[in-house]
Amino acid sequence: MQKDLDRLGECAVEKPMKINLCKSKAAHFLRARVKDPLNYSVMDTLIPEKRSCKYSGIISHSYLSWADQVNYTVKENWEALHFTMRILTKGISNTRNLAYMSLARLILEYGAACWDAEREGQISALDRVQKKAAKLAYHTNSPNWENLASRRKLLRILPLQNVLWRTGVEGYR
């Protein structure tokens, strides 16, 4: 890995390319405890080591846990839901439903195919947000919305089904 970073530094010197080392982080991604620190450097600047990093809006933890991502998603969703509640306190149910589907639910489902919650506490935290949204939209705890766990399951299956359909596997055309 260090050889590749050295080549990157050489390429940056040869071509007018700037590397923002403040945004660079080094991380291990495995369940075992690592005692040796990562000592990667680019152009003689040590890259700091982090336990988690955010890439394309998804937080990956070095111990392969999605707890940080779930907590972040729940926090962002509560903010979107409270914004919706403040703006649409006197709106009709269909308007509040549409606002939830457009703002808050997108946050709950963004990238869920890869970080799907696996622990009961994480699943219930995500479901609490949806129950609160149901109360906001319809003044009931059980709207006709699909369960979040089943929606996430569908999000994981659809890409596989698309691949099978494109490759011409019998039964998918």
Backbone as CSV, one residue per row, in Angstrom:
resi,resn,N_x,N_y,N_z,CA_x,CA_y,CA_z,C_x,C_y,C_z
1,MET,0.830,-1.188,0.000,0.000,0.000,0.000,0.876,1.255,0.000
2,GLN,1.942,1.226,0.779,2.821,2.389,0.844,3.465,2.667,-0.520
3,LYS,3.766,1.605,-1.274,4.346,1.793,-2.615,3.375,2.551,-3.522
4,ASP,2.095,2.201,-3.428,1.089,2.891,-4.233,0.971,4.359,-3.821
5,LEU,1.051,4.623,-2.532,0.986,6.001,-2.057,2.214,6.796,-2.502
6,ASP,3.371,6.140,-2.527,4.583,6.807,-3.013,4.444,7.160,-4.496
7,ARG,3.902,6.233,-5.289,3.677,6.506,-6.711,2.674,7.642,-6.904
8,LEU,1.665,7.698,-6.043,0.702,8.790,-6.107,1.387,10.117,-5.833
9,GLY,2.255,10.150,-4.834,3.001,11.373,-4.529,3.903,11.793,-5.678
10,GLU,4.564,10.830,-6.323,5.422,11.133,-7.480,4.601,11.683,-8.638
11,CYS,3.441,11.085,-8.857,2.551,11.537,-9.933,2.058,12.956,-9.656
12,ALA,1.795,13.258,-8.398,1.330,14.597,-8.029,2.411,15.636,-8.265
13,VAL,3.681,15.241,-8.099,4.788,16.167,-8.340,4.995,16.367,-9.839
14,GLU,4.927,15.271,-10.618,5.152,15.338,-12.064,4.069,16.148,-12.765
15,LYS,2.835,15.918,-12.382,1.707,16.603,-13.011,1.195,17.637,-12.011
16,PRO,0.666,18.719,-12.480,0.160,19.727,-11.532,-1.124,19.243,-10.840
17,MET,-0.928,18.379,-9.847,-2.063,17.802,-9.135,-1.889,18.072,-7.652
18,LYS,-2.938,18.551,-7.003,-2.879,18.814,-5.572,-3.607,17.695,-4.828
19,ILE,-2.997,17.217,-3.776,-3.615,16.201,-2.923,-3.921,16.865,-1.596
20,ASN,-5.194,16.852,-1.205,-5.593,17.438,0.062,-5.410,16.390,1.153
21,LEU,-4.278,16.437,1.835,-3.967,15.441,2.851,-4.787,15.637,4.126
22,CYS,-5.406,16.794,4.291,-6.270,17.013,5.458,-7.521,16.131,5.391
23,LYS,-7.916,15.775,4.180,-9.099,14.942,4.004,-8.772,13.459,3.952
24,SER,-7.493,13.119,3.983,-7.079,11.718,3.886,-7.016,11.076,5.257
25,LYS,-7.520,9.861,5.355,-7.509,9.095,6.605,-7.118,7.664,6.281
26,ALA,-6.478,7.007,7.237,-6.123,5.592,7.096,-6.967,4.793,8.080
27,ALA,-7.475,3.637,7.637,-8.316,2.822,8.511,-8.146,1.347,8.181
28,HIS,-8.232,0.526,9.233,-8.310,-0.924,9.078,-9.786,-1.275,9.033
29,PHE,-10.160,-2.281,8.259,-11.526,-2.761,8.254,-11.517,-4.258,8.491
30,LEU,-11.527,-4.645,9.766,-11.577,-6.043,10.158,-12.018,-6.140,11.603
31,ARG,-12.506,-7.313,11.993,-13.030,-7.494,13.341,-11.936,-7.700,14.380
32,ALA,-10.774,-8.182,13.962,-9.691,-8.439,14.918,-9.091,-7.120,15.404
33,ARG,-8.603,-7.131,16.618,-7.944,-5.938,17.144,-6.555,-5.814,16.528
34,VAL,-6.233,-4.631,16.095,-4.947,-4.372,15.466,-4.109,-3.553,16.439
35,LYS,-2.946,-4.073,16.780,-2.093,-3.390,17.751,-1.117,-2.429,17.086
36,ASP,-0.685,-2.751,15.864,0.267,-1.898,15.165,-0.473,-0.765,14.463
37,PRO,-0.016,0.470,14.665,-0.674,1.588,13.978,-0.319,1.593,12.497
38,LEU,-1.184,2.186,11.721,-0.923,2.349,10.297,0.004,3.551,10.120
39,ASN,1.104,3.354,9.457,2.063,4.434,9.248,2.189,4.743,7.760
40,TYR,1.081,5.097,7.145,1.099,5.440,5.733,1.388,6.928,5.583
41,SER,2.117,7.265,4.529,2.422,8.669,4.278,2.392,8.944,2.784
42,VAL,2.079,10.194,2.466,2.107,10.676,1.090,2.961,11.933,1.087
43,MET,3.972,11.955,0.237,4.895,13.092,0.130,5.435,13.487,1.508
44,ASP,5.889,12.504,2.256,6.484,12.678,3.588,5.533,13.275,4.622
45,THR,4.249,13.153,4.398,3.248,13.601,5.368,2.483,12.382,5.850
46,LEU,2.496,12.149,7.156,1.829,10.987,7.747,0.320,11.143,7.647
47,ILE,-0.353,10.097,7.190,-1.817,10.109,7.088,-2.372,9.663,8.441
48,PRO,-3.242,10.479,9.074,-3.778,10.105,10.389,-4.685,8.883,10.309
49,GLU,-4.674,8.113,11.375,-5.491,6.898,11.449,-6.827,7.217,12.114
50,LYS,-7.905,6.685,11.567,-9.249,6.878,12.116,-9.932,5.531,12.268
51,ARG,-10.857,5.449,13.219,-11.626,4.220,13.418,-12.834,4.157,12.488
52,SER,-13.326,5.308,12.061,-14.458,5.312,11.143,-14.264,6.415,10.120
53,CYS,-14.906,6.228,8.972,-14.828,7.245,7.928,-16.164,7.302,7.192
54,LYS,-16.435,8.476,6.640,-17.681,8.688,5.918,-17.348,8.815,4.446
55,TYR,-17.993,7.997,3.635,-17.772,8.017,2.195,-19.127,7.924,1.504
56,SER,-19.416,8.880,0.674,-20.698,8.961,-0.034,-21.883,8.919,0.931
57,GLY,-21.727,9.528,2.091,-22.818,9.621,3.051,-23.018,8.403,3.921
58,ILE,-22.141,7.412,3.818,-22.265,6.201,4.623,-21.051,6.083,5.523
59,ILE,-21.293,5.895,6.814,-20.221,5.810,7.799,-19.808,4.353,7.964
60,SER,-18.551,4.076,7.681,-17.992,2.731,7.837,-17.083,2.734,9.054
61,HIS,-17.267,1.776,9.942,-16.449,1.668,11.145,-15.405,0.587,10.953
62,SER,-14.241,0.777,11.546,-13.138,-0.161,11.339,-13.453,-1.560,11.876
63,TYR,-14.352,-1.682,12.868,-14.711,-2.994,13.406,-15.903,-3.602,12.678
64,LEU,-16.239,-3.051,11.508,-17.328,-3.549,10.667,-18.677,-3.503,11.372
65,SER,-18.885,-2.477,12.162,-20.150,-2.260,12.855,-20.882,-1.104,12.173
66,TRP,-22.191,-1.208,12.090,-22.989,-0.156,11.460,-23.699,0.709,12.496
67,ALA,-23.323,0.617,13.758,-23.977,1.389,14.814,-23.858,2.890,14.567
68,ASP,-22.690,3.361,14.152,-22.515,4.793,13.880,-23.423,5.251,12.744
69,GLN,-23.543,4.431,11.707,-24.402,4.776,10.572,-25.865,4.823,11.000
70,VAL,-26.298,3.846,11.786,-27.694,3.821,12.236,-27.983,5.041,13.113
71,ASN,-27.087,5.350,14.044,-27.285,6.519,14.911,-27.338,7.806,14.095
72,TYR,-26.459,7.925,13.125,-26.445,9.102,12.266,-27.743,9.201,11.463
73,THR,-28.204,8.084,10.922,-29.425,8.064,10.127,-30.633,8.449,10.971
74,VAL,-30.707,7.903,12.183,-31.830,8.222,13.076,-31.814,9.706,13.431
75,LYS,-30.641,10.243,13.737,-30.527,11.666,14.092,-30.957,12.551,12.929
76,GLU,-30.449,12.259,11.737,-30.806,13.049,10.557,-32.304,12.936,10.255
77,ASN,-32.864,11.756,10.469,-34.274,11.557,10.192,-35.151,12.317,11.177
78,TRP,-34.763,12.311,12.457,-35.526,13.089,13.439,-35.519,14.569,13.062
79,GLU,-34.373,15.072,12.612,-34.299,16.475,12.206,-35.234,16.753,11.032
80,ALA,-35.242,15.887,10.040,-36.132,16.064,8.886,-37.595,15.963,9.308
81,LEU,-37.882,15.048,10.217,-39.256,14.870,10.679,-39.735,16.081,11.486
82,HIS,-38.872,16.608,12.354,-39.246,17.798,13.133,-39.421,19.005,12.225
83,PHE,-38.598,19.112,11.192,-38.772,20.183,10.214,-40.137,20.064,9.552
84,THR,-40.478,18.854,9.155,-41.768,18.611,8.514,-42.913,18.939,9.467
85,MET,-42.784,18.560,10.740,-43.841,18.834,11.716,-44.029,20.335,11.913
86,ARG,-42.925,21.084,11.942,-43.034,22.537,12.141,-43.725,23.202,10.949
87,ILE,-43.391,22.768,9.763,-43.914,23.410,8.561,-45.371,23.015,8.299
88,LEU,-45.702,21.738,8.535,-47.017,21.225,8.136,-47.915,20.879,9.322
89,THR,-47.930,21.712,10.342,-48.766,21.397,11.498,-50.248,21.375,11.142
90,LYS,-50.671,22.189,10.197,-52.095,22.250,9.850,-52.394,21.704,8.457
91,GLY,-51.427,20.978,7.866,-51.651,20.419,6.529,-52.550,19.195,6.586
92,ILE,-53.088,18.824,5.437,-53.923,17.625,5.385,-53.033,16.378,5.405
93,SER,-53.626,15.243,5.711,-52.872,13.991,5.879,-52.072,13.623,4.641
94,ASN,-52.658,13.773,3.452,-51.934,13.412,2.232,-50.691,14.271,2.039
95,THR,-50.768,15.533,2.397,-49.616,16.430,2.274,-48.528,16.021,3.248
96,ARG,-48.908,15.725,4.490,-47.916,15.296,5.490,-47.310,13.949,5.097
97,ASN,-48.117,13.053,4.563,-47.620,11.759,4.093,-46.596,11.954,2.975
98,LEU,-46.925,12.792,2.007,-46.019,13.065,0.892,-44.719,13.709,1.386
99,ALA,-44.831,14.620,2.341,-43.636,15.269,2.896,-42.743,14.250,3.594
100,TYR,-43.336,13.334,4.349,-42.538,12.300,5.013,-41.840,11.418,3.979
101,MET,-42.599,10.968,2.977,-42.025,10.090,1.958,-40.909,10.801,1.180
102,SER,-41.062,12.103,0.958,-40.089,12.847,0.161,-38.856,13.255,0.952
103,LEU,-39.015,13.558,2.231,-37.890,14.066,3.022,-37.306,13.028,3.961
104,ALA,-38.128,12.533,4.865,-37.603,11.708,5.951,-37.313,10.276,5.521
105,ARG,-38.201,9.666,4.795,-37.993,8.256,4.451,-36.785,8.063,3.537
106,LEU,-36.497,9.030,2.698,-35.306,8.937,1.855,-34.046,8.828,2.701
107,ILE,-34.012,9.539,3.816,-32.857,9.475,4.721,-32.770,8.092,5.347
108,LEU,-33.912,7.531,5.740,-33.922,6.195,6.345,-33.438,5.121,5.376
109,GLU,-33.684,5.305,4.095,-33.385,4.257,3.127,-32.102,4.476,2.345
110,TYR,-31.470,5.633,2.500,-30.263,5.912,1.714,-29.147,4.925,2.075
111,GLY,-28.727,4.146,1.130,-27.634,3.201,1.329,-27.977,2.018,2.210
112,ALA,-29.254,1.827,2.533,-29.658,0.772,3.459,-29.372,-0.623,2.917
113,ALA,-29.220,-0.760,1.623,-28.901,-2.075,1.066,-27.540,-2.556,1.541
114,CYS,-26.647,-1.635,1.872,-25.323,-2.075,2.345,-25.195,-2.009,3.858
115,TRP,-25.863,-1.068,4.550,-25.668,-0.946,6.000,-26.845,-1.466,6.829
116,ASP,-27.705,-2.222,6.290,-28.924,-2.668,6.955,-28.715,-2.986,8.437
117,ALA,-29.568,-2.428,9.278,-29.487,-2.628,10.730,-29.688,-4.101,11.066
118,GLU,-28.872,-4.594,11.981,-28.937,-6.021,12.312,-29.322,-6.289,13.752
119,ARG,-29.189,-5.324,14.626,-29.498,-5.527,16.042,-30.874,-4.969,16.362
120,GLU,-31.523,-5.578,17.357,-32.880,-5.182,17.723,-32.961,-3.705,18.106
121,GLY,-31.979,-3.211,18.864,-31.981,-1.809,19.275,-31.904,-0.870,18.081
122,GLN,-31.104,-1.235,17.094,-30.975,-0.412,15.895,-32.264,-0.430,15.078
123,ILE,-32.848,-1.608,14.945,-34.096,-1.736,14.178,-35.219,-0.961,14.856
124,SER,-35.304,-1.066,16.180,-36.381,-0.357,16.884,-36.173,1.154,16.842
125,ALA,-34.924,1.623,16.839,-34.668,3.065,16.733,-35.148,3.594,15.383
126,LEU,-34.908,2.831,14.325,-35.372,3.231,12.996,-36.894,3.166,12.904
127,ASP,-37.493,2.136,13.507,-38.950,1.995,13.472,-39.652,3.081,14.284
128,ARG,-39.022,3.549,15.372,-39.618,4.627,16.170,-39.823,5.883,15.345
129,VAL,-38.865,6.166,14.461,-38.995,7.345,13.607,-40.195,7.184,12.680
130,GLN,-40.356,6.000,12.104,-41.483,5.787,11.191,-42.816,5.845,11.944
131,LYS,-42.853,5.309,13.170,-44.101,5.375,13.948,-44.471,6.808,14.272
132,LYS,-43.469,7.626,14.597,-43.725,9.037,14.881,-44.232,9.747,13.626
133,ALA,-43.678,9.399,12.482,-44.135,9.986,11.224,-45.568,9.571,10.919
134,ALA,-45.930,8.332,11.245,-47.299,7.868,11.031,-48.266,8.654,11.903
135,LYS,-47.839,8.899,13.124,-48.676,9.698,14.028,-48.851,11.110,13.486
136,LEU,-47.778,11.655,12.932,-47.839,12.991,12.344,-48.775,13.023,11.144
137,ALA,-48.635,12.053,10.252,-49.391,12.075,8.999,-50.843,11.669,9.169
138,TYR,-51.088,10.601,9.929,-52.444,10.046,9.982,-53.056,10.000,11.377
139,HIS,-52.343,10.469,12.382,-52.805,10.410,13.773,-53.103,8.977,14.205
140,THR,-52.279,8.055,13.726,-52.401,6.648,14.095,-51.014,6.022,14.113
141,ASN,-50.861,4.904,14.836,-49.561,4.229,14.897,-49.374,3.199,13.804
142,SER,-50.449,2.851,13.103,-50.327,1.787,12.095,-50.924,2.232,10.757
143,PRO,-50.174,3.000,9.983,-50.684,3.341,8.650,-50.499,2.152,7.716
144,ASN,-50.860,2.321,6.485,-50.707,1.234,5.523,-49.313,1.247,4.882
145,TRP,-48.330,1.806,5.574,-46.964,1.820,5.073,-46.320,0.462,5.279
146,GLU,-45.428,0.145,4.362,-44.678,-1.106,4.465,-43.658,-1.008,5.593
147,ASN,-43.430,-2.116,6.275,-42.451,-2.190,7.348,-41.062,-1.853,6.805
148,LEU,-40.251,-1.106,7.573,-38.918,-0.715,7.112,-38.017,-1.920,6.860
149,ALA,-38.112,-2.933,7.712,-37.272,-4.123,7.540,-37.589,-4.824,6.220
150,SER,-38.870,-4.922,5.875,-39.222,-5.576,4.615,-38.829,-4.709,3.419
151,ARG,-38.888,-3.392,3.565,-38.439,-2.508,2.480,-36.939,-2.655,2.254
152,ARG,-36.165,-2.762,3.342,-34.714,-2.927,3.208,-34.381,-4.281,2.585
153,LYS,-35.152,-5.287,2.927,-34.944,-6.609,2.332,-35.171,-6.539,0.819
154,LEU,-36.216,-5.855,0.429,-36.506,-5.669,-0.987,-35.384,-4.897,-1.681
155,LEU,-34.828,-3.881,-1.012,-33.720,-3.113,-1.580,-32.483,-3.974,-1.820
156,ARG,-32.297,-5.008,-0.997,-31.155,-5.914,-1.189,-31.413,-6.905,-2.324
157,ILE,-32.669,-7.287,-2.513,-33.007,-8.311,-3.508,-33.108,-7.730,-4.916
158,LEU,-33.588,-6.509,-5.068,-33.816,-5.937,-6.393,-32.567,-5.910,-7.285
159,PRO,-31.388,-5.509,-6.794,-30.216,-5.547,-7.683,-29.901,-6.953,-8.186
160,LEU,-30.065,-7.954,-7.339,-29.837,-9.332,-7.764,-30.838,-9.733,-8.839
161,GLN,-32.085,-9.363,-8.649,-33.109,-9.686,-9.632,-32.814,-9.002,-10.964
162,ASN,-32.332,-7.755,-10.931,-31.981,-7.050,-12.170,-30.841,-7.744,-12.902
163,VAL,-29.852,-8.231,-12.163,-28.734,-8.951,-12.779,-29.238,-10.230,-13.438
164,LEU,-30.085,-10.959,-12.734,-30.628,-12.193,-13.307,-31.454,-11.906,-14.554
165,TRP,-32.199,-10.819,-14.538,-33.027,-10.464,-15.686,-32.147,-10.110,-16.880
166,ARG,-31.074,-9.317,-16.647,-30.197,-8.896,-17.742,-29.410,-10.052,-18.341
167,THR,-29.024,-10.999,-17.518,-28.229,-12.123,-18.018,-29.084,-13.173,-18.696
168,GLY,-30.396,-13.037,-18.616,-31.279,-13.939,-19.320,-31.535,-15.244,-18.592
169,VAL,-31.392,-15.262,-17.282,-31.683,-16.477,-16.524,-33.157,-16.805,-16.682
170,GLU,-33.463,-18.050,-16.949,-34.828,-18.456,-17.234,-35.733,-18.138,-16.043
171,GLY,-36.907,-17.624,-16.331,-37.867,-17.265,-15.293,-37.826,-15.776,-14.964
172,TYR,-36.814,-15.060,-15.472,-36.705,-13.626,-15.216,-36.852,-12.791,-16.463
173,ARG,-37.263,-13.390,-17.560,-37.485,-12.631,-18.801,-38.902,-12.803,-19.262
